[in-house]
Amino acid sequence: MSGYQAAGGGGAGLLQYAEANGNLGDILVTSAAWADLDVSVTMTTGAHRCLVIANISAYSPTNAIGITLLIDGVNMGGADWGFMFVSVNSDACSFSFLTPVLSAGSHVFKLQGKTSVSPGVGKLMGMPTTLRRLSVAETGLTT
């Protein structure tokens, strides 16, 4: 994980930034139940909103793959497909999410994935040019 601490404080500026990259190598997604992926960020924030950005490359020859974001164990996307689903074949995927105001303290941001059927077959790529990446930026926004 790498991080950035911005100078200064209030307003709507960037207060801090952290990111996590997935491991090299593909991850198989085979269950229709949400399961943790290999990227998460833990960040201690003030009572602010955070901007979360996820970048993933996914492939499935036969079924769809859903990707969602958890913050402190709570699914921020839809129950069925989270923030997005990738249909048959290969796609570079990304989404961004501006959180509600978080309580001051430590927070865990985590990606999860699932397939449209169980057992299913899906891959989240892990090549040097297609790493799974989760980025979190704490903003100065308080509303």
C-alpha positions as CSV (number, residue, x, y, z in Angstrom):
1,M,0.0,0.0,0.0
2,S,1.2,3.5,-0.7
3,G,-0.1,6.6,0.8
4,Y,0.0,10.4,0.5
5,Q,-0.6,12.9,3.3
6,A,-1.5,16.3,2.0
7,A,-0.4,19.4,3.9
8,G,-3.0,21.7,5.4
9,G,-6.5,20.7,6.6
10,G,-10.0,21.9,6.1
11,G,-12.1,22.8,3.1
12,A,-12.9,20.4,0.3
13,G,-9.3,19.5,-0.5
14,L,-7.6,16.1,-0.4
15,L,-6.5,15.2,3.2
16,Q,-4.9,11.8,2.5
17,Y,-4.7,9.1,0.0
18,A,-3.9,5.4,0.1
19,E,-4.1,2.5,-2.4
20,A,-3.7,-1.2,-2.5
21,N,-2.8,-3.4,-5.5
22,G,-3.9,-7.0,-5.8
23,N,-1.3,-9.8,-6.1
24,L,0.2,-10.8,-9.4
25,G,-1.8,-13.6,-10.9
26,D,-5.4,-14.1,-11.7
27,I,-8.1,-14.8,-9.0
28,L,-10.8,-17.3,-9.8
29,V,-14.3,-16.3,-8.8
30,T,-16.6,-19.3,-8.7
31,S,-19.4,-18.7,-6.1
32,A,-22.7,-16.8,-6.4
33,A,-22.1,-15.6,-2.8
34,W,-20.0,-12.4,-2.2
35,A,-16.4,-13.3,-1.4
36,D,-13.4,-11.0,-0.5
37,L,-10.9,-10.1,-3.2
38,D,-7.2,-9.5,-2.5
39,V,-7.4,-5.7,-2.2
40,S,-8.3,-3.7,0.9
41,V,-7.3,-0.3,2.4
42,T,-7.4,0.5,6.1
43,M,-7.4,4.3,6.7
44,T,-8.0,6.4,9.8
45,T,-10.1,9.4,8.8
46,G,-11.7,12.4,10.4
47,A,-15.5,12.9,10.1
48,H,-15.3,13.3,6.3
49,R,-16.4,11.8,3.0
50,C,-13.9,9.7,1.0
51,L,-13.6,9.1,-2.7
52,V,-13.1,5.4,-3.5
53,I,-11.9,4.3,-7.0
54,A,-11.7,0.6,-8.0
55,N,-9.9,-0.6,-11.2
56,I,-10.3,-4.3,-12.3
57,S,-9.9,-6.4,-15.4
58,A,-12.4,-9.3,-15.5
59,Y,-13.0,-12.3,-17.7
60,S,-15.7,-14.9,-17.8
61,P,-16.4,-17.3,-20.7
62,T,-19.9,-18.3,-19.5
63,N,-21.4,-16.0,-16.8
64,A,-21.4,-12.6,-15.3
65,I,-19.1,-11.4,-12.5
66,G,-20.3,-8.8,-9.9
67,I,-18.0,-6.5,-8.0
68,T,-18.9,-4.5,-4.9
69,L,-17.3,-2.3,-2.2
70,L,-17.6,-2.9,1.5
71,I,-16.8,-0.2,4.1
72,D,-16.5,-1.6,7.6
73,G,-18.3,-4.8,6.4
74,V,-21.3,-3.0,4.9
75,N,-22.0,-3.5,1.2
76,M,-22.2,0.0,-0.4
77,G,-23.5,-1.4,-3.7
78,G,-26.7,-3.3,-4.6
79,A,-27.3,-6.6,-3.0
80,D,-27.6,-8.5,-6.3
81,W,-24.7,-7.0,-8.4
82,G,-22.9,-4.4,-6.2
83,F,-21.5,-1.6,-8.2
84,M,-21.1,-3.4,-11.5
85,F,-21.2,-6.6,-13.3
86,V,-19.1,-7.8,-16.2
87,S,-20.9,-9.9,-18.7
88,V,-19.4,-12.7,-20.8
89,N,-15.9,-12.0,-22.2
90,S,-13.3,-9.6,-21.0
91,D,-13.6,-6.1,-19.7
92,A,-11.6,-3.5,-18.0
93,C,-13.8,-2.2,-15.2
94,S,-13.8,0.7,-12.9
95,F,-16.1,2.6,-10.6
96,S,-15.9,5.5,-8.2
97,F,-17.9,6.1,-5.1
98,L,-18.2,9.2,-2.9
99,T,-19.0,7.9,0.6
100,P,-21.4,9.4,3.0
101,V,-19.6,11.3,5.9
102,L,-17.7,8.6,7.8
103,S,-17.3,8.7,11.6
104,A,-13.9,9.8,12.7
105,G,-11.8,6.6,13.2
106,S,-10.3,3.6,11.4
107,H,-12.2,2.3,8.4
108,V,-11.7,-0.8,6.2
109,F,-12.5,-0.5,2.5
110,K,-12.6,-3.8,0.7
111,L,-13.7,-5.3,-2.7
112,Q,-15.8,-8.4,-3.1
113,G,-16.8,-10.4,-6.1
114,K,-19.3,-13.1,-7.1
115,T,-20.5,-14.9,-10.2
116,S,-24.1,-15.0,-11.6
117,V,-24.3,-18.8,-11.1
118,S,-22.8,-21.3,-8.6
119,P,-20.6,-22.9,-9.5
120,G,-19.5,-20.3,-12.0
121,V,-16.3,-19.5,-13.8
122,G,-14.8,-16.0,-13.7
123,K,-11.3,-14.5,-13.5
124,L,-10.0,-11.2,-12.2
125,M,-6.8,-10.6,-14.0
126,G,-3.5,-9.9,-12.2
127,M,-1.0,-9.1,-14.8
128,P,1.5,-6.2,-14.3
129,T,-0.6,-4.1,-16.7
130,T,-4.0,-5.1,-15.3
131,L,-3.6,-5.1,-11.6
132,R,-6.6,-5.0,-9.3
133,R,-6.4,-1.6,-7.6
134,L,-8.4,0.0,-4.8
135,S,-7.7,3.7,-4.1
136,V,-9.2,5.8,-1.3
137,A,-8.9,9.6,-0.9
138,E,-10.1,11.3,2.2
139,T,-11.7,14.6,1.3
140,G,-12.3,17.6,3.5
141,L,-16.1,17.3,2.8
142,T,-18.2,17.2,5.9
143,T,-21.7,17.2,4.3
